[in-house]
């Protein structure tokens, strides 16, 4: 089992600068979800990262792979993850 260092999670929370209502994302995320056969919940994060030219942080390998395939060239939307302790 992989255990993440809690200090890394705390640092990630401090990076959050604003929150986006789901109402602003759901239609585009649903269309994305259907096209890529990926959960709508994750798709909302991908859409939000693209809209804000942000780095997507996560440990879900499937979502990171999708971000790497889908993101436009030279985009900040790219897979990135925490270093985990095993």
C-alpha positions, 0 to 999 in steps of 0.5 A: 500500500502506498502512503502519501506524506501528509505534509505534501497533502497539506502543501497541496491544499495551500495551493488552492486559490479559488473554487469553481462551482460544478454548474460552470463545468458540468456540460463540458465535463459530461461531453468530455466524459462521454468522448473519453469514456472517463468518469464525469467527476474526474473530467471536471478537474481536467476541464478546470485545469485546461480552463485555468492553464493549471497543473493537474495534481493527482495519484490516479494513473488513468487520469494522469494518462488521459491528461497526458494524451488530451492536453494541448501541446505546450499546455500546463495541463500535464500529469504530475503526482506526489512522490509517495512512500511505500 
